[in-house]
Amino acid sequence: MIEVRDLTKDYGQRRAIDKLNFSISKGDVVGFLGPNGAGKSTTMKIITGFMAPSHGSASVAGFDVFENPLEVKKRIGYLPETPPVYGDMYVRDYLRYVAALKQVPNDKIEKSVDMAIEKTNLGEVQKRLIQHLSKGFKQRVGIAQAIVSDPEVLILDEPTVGLDPKQVAEIRDLIKTLKGQHTIILSTHILPEVEATCEKVIIINKGQIVAEDSISNLSTMEKGQRRLHVRLRKDVQDMKTVLSPIQEVTAVSFGASHKEWSIDLSGGEEVVENISSLLVNKGLGLVELTPAKRDLEDVFLKLTYGQAQKGGEA
Ligand code: ADP
């Protein structure tokens, strides 16, 4: 549905994005995640046809963004970082105006506006001036204008920035309800936003893609690696020595106390069995042994800031 090839953008001397390549399939809900300044908005502006790349190409539903900008714009609903909502218009009038602009046929405009108002729960404010609405409601108007033409693709750039926690939760719930009806790209620097709403994630840092995978794959340990959490009745000061007979153990670290340890290992279940036998035979009082998923936050920090540690190293 969306193909991006070698996409590069220079602002003068500054390279904002550098040879980005990714594909997004129909119906996917993808988080475009990266710290501020990573190049997310630049990428979104190019895909939506608001800005030309310096090199490379992007296409939506088979249409090149620059050769066929109208075909692309017809298929995309875009919520930019700063929503283009006109304060001196009434909510319903504004949505009618956007629908007409997006070439929704005249006889379908009222129905399309009703649909957008219903999905974004704007019924009670549809006759109010946009400038009198709260920030959360304005953001909903921004989403309503993106969906009013029922586009195949929805691109939402930082949809919850500047909202209070209740409004954030409401917008995330709204995005969840849009799943299955559109292919969605959600650009954000907030990791929980991606975890709450997306199935796949593309992580971008300093203008380059550093990871592209499903959330579940990214949050699992790297291939062939496992992590176990163990809880013991007894304190252990030097777990490394305790586990030294097992060569497959690659790292150990303690958690809240020296009774709780994370053990990284390579190899399969037989290694897990060996570890549990060893801890039991040493009489350490093994009360819990669970396989751990790697925290997505660890992965994100490691990829973007080169650090991934929590708790103590042993
Ligand atoms: P993000 O959306 O991830 O925060 P942006 O795409 O806005 O990142 O910016 C990527 C880089 O390009 C940043 O270093 C930013 O300072 C720079 N940049 C963005 N827009 C412009 C512009 N209009 N002129 C010059 N530099 C820009």
Boltz pocket constraint, residues with backbone or C-beta under 6 A from the ligand:
constraints:
  - pocket:
      binder: B
      contacts: [[A, 11], [A, 14], [A, 15], [A, 16], [A, 34], [A, 35], [A, 36], [A, 37], [A, 38], [A, 39], [A, 40], [A, 41], [A, 42], [A, 43]]
      max_distance: 6.0
